[in-house]
């Protein structure tokens, strides 16, 4: 099971970070980044499977593939932004973390405008 591996990597990283904080606290951020990258690499197969499944469902339901691509990109941006925010907070830079979080949200909103526009156009067509 992948979750057991992910939890194992997380716990091992935590133990290494706790030990490093006593002797070399400047290296703890590197352990955190490496653990995060390893976990993200481990879940790429699952993510690609989810994307394939969503594409199959979208093609069967006659959903515009552009909207699906936008939703997948938005999800990826949200995941990467959360990863970056967590690293910033772990290193004690909450001010930078909040700026990264705001930047990710603004990008997500700007990317979702075509979907919102299409939804509003559909609603306007339905209304008399």
C-alpha positions in Angstrom: 0.0 0.0 0.0 1.3 3.4 -1.0 -0.1 5.1 2.1 2.1 3.0 4.3 5.1 4.1 2.3 4.1 7.7 2.4 3.5 7.6 6.2 6.8 5.8 6.6 8.7 8.5 4.7 6.9 11.2 6.6 7.8 9.6 10.0 11.4 8.9 9.1 11.8 12.5 7.8 10.2 13.7 11.1 12.7 11.7 13.2 15.6 13.0 11.1 14.4 16.6 11.4 14.0 16.3 15.2 17.6 14.9 15.4 19.0 17.5 13.1 17.3 20.4 14.9 19.6 19.7 17.9 22.9 19.7 15.9 22.4 21.4 12.5 19.0 23.1 12.4 19.9 24.8 9.0 19.7 21.4 7.3 16.1 20.5 8.5 14.5 22.4 5.6 16.4 20.3 3.1 15.1 17.1 4.7 11.6 18.5 4.5 11.9 19.4 0.8 13.5 16.0 -0.1 10.7 14.2 1.8 8.0 16.2 0.0 9.6 15.7 -3.4 9.9 11.9 -2.8 6.2 11.7 -1.7 5.1 13.7 -4.8 7.1 11.4 -7.0 5.5 8.4 -5.4 2.0 9.7 -6.1 2.5 10.6 -9.7 1.2 7.3 -10.9 -2.0 7.7 -9.0 -2.4 11.2 -10.3 -1.9 10.1 -13.9 -4.5 7.4 -13.3 -7.0 9.9 -12.0 -6.4 12.2 -14.9 -6.9 9.4 -17.4 -10.1 8.4 -15.7 -11.4 12.0 -15.7 -10.6 12.3 -19.4 -12.5 9.1 -20.1 -15.5 10.3 -18.1 -15.4 13.7 -19.8 -15.3 12.2 -23.3 -18.3 9.9 -22.5 -20.2 12.8 -21.0 -19.4 15.2 -23.8 -17.7 17.7 -21.5 -15.4 20.2 -23.2 -11.9 18.9 -22.7 -10.6 22.5 -22.3 -12.5 22.8 -19.1 -11.1 19.5 -17.8 -7.6 20.6 -18.6 -8.2 23.8 -16.7 -9.6 22.0 -13.7 -6.6 19.6 -13.7 -4.2 22.6 -13.9 -6.0 24.4 -11.1 -5.7 21.2 -8.9 -2.0 21.0 -9.6 -1.5 24.6 -8.8 -3.3 24.2 -5.5 -1.2 21.1 -4.6 2.1 22.8 -5.5 1.1 26.0 -3.7 0.2 24.1 -0.6 3.5 22.3 -0.8 5.4 25.6 -1.1 3.4 27.2 1.7 4.2 24.3 4.0 7.9 24.5 3.3 7.8 28.3 4.0 6.0 27.7 7.3 8.4 24.9 8.3 11.3 27.3 7.8 9.6 29.9 9.9 8.8 32.3 7.1 5.0 32.7 7.6 5.0 36.1 5.8 6.5 34.5 2.6 4.0 31.6 3.0 1.0 33.9 3.1 2.3 35.7 -0.1 2.8 32.4 -1.9 -0.7 31.3 -0.8 -2.3 34.6 -2.1 -0.4 34.2 -5.4 -1.6 30.7 -5.8 -5.2 31.8 -5.2 -5.0 34.7 -7.6 -3.6 32.3 -10.3 -6.4 29.8 -9.6 -9.1 32.5 -9.9 -7.6 33.9 -13.1 -7.5 30.4 -14.6 -11.1 29.6 -13.6 -12.6 32.6 -15.5 -13.3 30.7 -18.7 -15.3 28.1 -16.7 -17.2 30.8 -14.8 -17.9 32.6 -18.1 -19.2 29.4 -19.8 -21.4 28.6 -16.7 -22.9 32.1 -16.7 -23.5 32.0 -20.5 -25.3 28.7 -20.0 -27.4 30.1 -17.2 -28.3 33.1 -19.3 -29.4 30.9 -22.2 -31.7 29.0 -19.8 -33.3 32.1 -18.3 -36.1 33.8 -20.4 
